[in-house]
Amino acid sequence: MKLKTTLNIIRDAQPCADGYAKLLRSLPKDFDHDEPIGFDHILESNGLDDALWGLRCVLPEQEKDRDREARLLACEYAEAVLPLFEKKYPEDKLPRVCIEMARRFAVGQATGTEMDAAGDAVLKEMAD
């Protein structure tokens, strides 16, 4: 699923003026404010911060998919830096387990109860 938004949806969410102006400059002058814009375009034109902020502004029919996509994106980001953590703490497998559990939850292979149990296990491990 490719998440999308529109300029009108973004405007209604009260974006920062600079970010909105930057996005406008990246689009054709006659761009229809109700025309869908992919988040890949926002990422390319405005950067990661604005693309992540914009996740609140998906098309209404994509709101259910947004949380799944955001979780999977967070898993990808966390996994990308995992080697840095594992280099410093090679015996600590909790971050890898948590990322995998979050990914399983995002795609419907784990329940909220399983997520809670995994979180409790992490907290217990950290307390010990």
C-alpha positions in Angstrom: 0.0 0.0 0.0 1.3 3.4 -0.9 0.0 6.0 1.6 -1.2 9.3 0.1 -2.5 12.6 1.2 -3.6 15.9 -0.4 -2.6 19.5 0.1 -6.1 20.2 1.5 -5.8 17.5 4.1 -2.3 18.7 5.1 -3.5 22.3 5.3 -6.4 21.3 7.5 -3.9 19.7 9.9 -2.1 23.0 10.4 1.4 22.3 9.2 4.3 24.6 9.8 4.3 27.4 7.2 7.8 26.6 6.0 7.2 22.9 5.4 3.9 23.6 3.6 5.5 26.2 1.4 8.4 23.9 0.6 6.0 21.1 -0.4 4.0 23.6 -2.6 7.2 24.6 -4.4 8.0 21.0 -5.2 4.7 20.6 -7.1 3.5 22.1 -10.4 2.0 25.5 -10.0 -1.4 24.3 -11.2 -1.4 21.3 -8.9 -5.0 20.5 -7.7 -5.1 20.7 -3.9 -7.4 17.6 -3.8 -5.0 15.5 -6.0 -3.3 12.6 -4.1 0.4 13.1 -3.2 2.5 10.1 -2.2 4.5 10.2 0.9 7.6 9.2 -1.2 7.2 12.7 -2.8 6.9 14.4 0.6 10.0 12.5 1.8 12.0 13.5 -1.2 10.9 17.2 -1.2 10.7 17.9 2.5 12.6 15.2 4.3 11.9 12.6 7.0 10.5 14.9 9.7 7.8 16.3 7.5 7.0 12.9 6.0 6.6 11.4 9.5 4.5 14.3 10.7 2.4 13.9 7.6 1.3 10.4 8.5 -1.5 12.0 10.5 -2.8 13.3 7.1 -3.4 10.2 5.0 -6.5 9.9 2.8 -9.5 8.9 4.9 -9.8 5.5 3.2 -6.2 4.7 4.2 -6.4 5.6 7.9 -6.8 1.9 8.9 -3.7 1.0 6.9 -1.6 3.9 8.2 -0.9 2.4 11.6 0.3 -0.9 10.0 2.5 1.0 7.5 3.9 3.3 10.2 4.7 0.3 12.5 6.5 -1.5 9.6 8.4 1.7 8.8 9.5 2.0 12.4 10.6 -1.6 12.3 12.7 -0.9 9.2 14.3 2.1 10.8 15.1 0.3 14.1 16.5 -2.7 12.2 18.7 -0.4 10.1 20.5 0.8 13.3 20.4 -2.5 15.1 23.9 -3.5 14.0 25.2 -0.4 15.9 23.5 -1.6 19.1 24.5 -5.2 18.7 28.1 -4.3 18.1 28.2 -2.6 21.5 26.0 -5.2 23.2 26.4 -8.5 21.3 24.7 -10.6 23.9 21.5 -8.4 24.2 18.9 -9.8 21.8 15.9 -7.9 23.3 15.9 -5.1 20.6 15.9 -7.7 17.8 13.1 -9.7 19.5 11.0 -6.5 20.0 11.4 -5.4 16.4 10.3 -8.8 15.3 7.3 -8.8 17.6 6.3 -5.3 16.4 6.6 -6.5 12.8 4.4 -9.6 13.5 1.8 -7.4 15.3 1.8 -5.0 12.3 0.9 -7.8 9.9 -1.6 -9.5 12.1 0.6 -12.4 13.2 0.6 -11.4 16.9 -2.1 -10.1 19.2 -2.2 -7.1 21.5 -1.9 -9.5 24.4 1.3 -11.0 22.9 2.7 -7.5 22.4 1.9 -6.6 26.0 3.6 -9.8 27.2 6.7 -9.0 25.2 6.8 -5.5 26.6 6.4 -6.8 30.1 9.3 -9.3 29.5 11.5 -6.5 28.3 10.7 -4.3 31.3 11.4 -7.3 33.6 14.7 -8.0 31.9 15.7 -4.3 32.2 14.9 -4.3 35.9 17.0 -7.3 36.6 
